[in-house]
């Protein structure tokens, strides 16, 4: 059973939209770190150049999984770092305006 989900969509080079439980930053950072390990260990066959989103799910036991297909490995890792920056800036006056996140990416549609 799913406990938490983080969705990351590449909007432009270096610009990502992030759907995450932003009020729980330490949990988000832990999930992103585990997702990086999963991405680094994933076989080359799950990476596709046309993919522009990363969906990460943590189950009730704390196990983190990353949905495939994924963007190219280096881009996926960069998207995780960019997502961490967005999460760090949540509730920061300098953060860009927050927009609603696609329900389909968050598993709601």
Secondary structure as UniProt FT lines:
FT   STRAND          2..12
FT   TURN            13..14
FT   STRAND          15..19
FT   TURN            22..23
FT   HELIX           25..41
FT   HELIX           44..46
FT   TURN            49..50
FT   STRAND          53..59
FT   TURN            60..61
FT   STRAND          64..66
FT   HELIX           73..88
FT   TURN            89..91
FT   TURN            93..94
FT   TURN            103..107
//
